Amino acid sequence: MKLTSPSGEWIAVVVVNYGTAELTITATNSVLERARDGREVRVIVVDNASPHDDAATLTAAHQNWNWQDRVSLCLETENHGFGRGNNVALRALQNLETPPSKVLLLNPDASLHNNAIDMLANTLDAHPSAAAAGAAVLREDLTPTTSAFRFPCWRSELARILSFGPIDRMLSNHLVAMPKDTPGGLVDWVSGAAVMFDFSAMSDVNFFDPIFFLYYEEVDLMRRLGTAGRSIIFVPEAQVLHAEGTATGQFASAQDRQRDPWYLYESWAHYFERAYGRPKAAMIALSLWPMAVLHIVHRRCRGKQPTLPKSFFRDHFTHVLRPLFLGPHAYRQT
């Protein structure tokens, strides 16, 4: 990857692609086409060893769209996952003579709906103690999705597994997802689909933890930034369009009982172990089993299908309980 830094202050935008080359091109162009209040913006596209011809498609787009030095391509030979894929670009930026002052992480299936870069950058400039500012994520029909969140905890996991309205209402202040109409301000963490970081703050906490392959990596990063005394701000005026699930292949549906991938379970275990310590994380994980049984009994008694993922107990035991009780060697990927 040939990467040079402009003179003076500038903003980097990192897009990590895996099998979504056409969407990545759209995301990149949405950045280049927006006014930026005179700010210098460069885009780094990391291709995570995508199958098929994504690398060739992106290389051709670089020439066809005349991206020139505004866009740098990094064509990897290994699928690093989300966090490590971003780290490839972030560490290259760190080694530049003039690193960026800020970096926007943009999902390949997201595109700017307005001048979100300016709004997020202005927010960070106005709040020196802030480490990150997140945009509001909209569906393609412009309806809002959840973009601001609380950190996961035992109560939030109890509500998630039970999936029972009265419990949700009783624990509403502990649920991970905040209301879609949440006003702008301080939150625990924001959607990783479009979030701008103060680059020095990211560097101080050593970017993403490479233990995460996919899921929870941005939650963990913002938790560590909070522990370091930095704040996270939700900026609903900044907006991006997001084709949810396209980049990960996971589509949210209350009735869709697909089997969750192993790395989702392992990321859950890694996050809770780092946030609460292994003994407490193991106890939280173990407590989810009776909650899951109650969920199944309750749904069956009401004549409804359970909404737990397929093979939940087997996968939760293999990828969560077993490594939390036996130690790191029991993880599939370490």
HELIX and SHEET records of a PDB file:
HELIX    1   1 ALA A   21  GLU A   33  1                                  13    
HELIX    2   2 ASP A   54  ASN A   64  1                                  11    
HELIX    3   3 GLN A   68  ARG A   70  5                                   3    
HELIX    4   4 GLY A   81  GLN A   94  1                                  14    
HELIX    5   5 ALA A  116  ALA A  126  1                                  11    
HELIX    6   6 TRP A  154  LEU A  162  1                                   9    
HELIX    7   7 GLY A  165  MET A  170  1                                   6    
HELIX    8   8 PHE A  199  ASP A  204  1                                   6    
HELIX    9   9 GLU A  217  THR A  227  1                                  11    
HELIX   10  10 TRP A  262  TYR A  276  1                                  15    
HELIX   11  11 ARG A  278  CYS A  301  1                                  24    
HELIX   12  12 PHE A  312  HIS A  316  1                                   5    
HELIX   13  13 PHE A  317  LEU A  321  3                                   5    
HELIX   14  14 ARG A  322  LEU A  326  1                                   5    
HELIX   15  15 PRO A  328  ALA A  330  5                                   3    
SHEET    1   A 8 VAL A  71  LEU A  75  0                                        
SHEET    2   A 8 GLU A  40  ASP A  47  1                                        
SHEET    3   A 8 TRP A  10  ASN A  17  1                                        
SHEET    4   A 8 LYS A 102  LEU A 106  1                                        
SHEET    5   A 8 ALA A 194  ASP A 198 -1                                        
SHEET    6   A 8 ALA A 130  LEU A 138 -1                                        
SHEET    7   A 8 SER A 231  HIS A 242  1                                        
SHEET    8   A 8 ALA A 110  LEU A 112 -1                                        
SHEET    1   B 8 VAL A  71  LEU A  75  0                                        
SHEET    2   B 8 GLU A  40  ASP A  47  1                                        
SHEET    3   B 8 TRP A  10  ASN A  17  1                                        
SHEET    4   B 8 LYS A 102  LEU A 106  1                                        
SHEET    5   B 8 ALA A 194  ASP A 198 -1                                        
SHEET    6   B 8 ALA A 130  LEU A 138 -1                                        
SHEET    7   B 8 SER A 231  HIS A 242  1                                        
SHEET    8   B 8 GLY A 185  VAL A 187 -1                                        
SHEET    1   C 2 ALA A 148  PHE A 149  0                                        
SHEET    2   C 2 TRP A 189  VAL A 190 -1                                        
END                                                                             
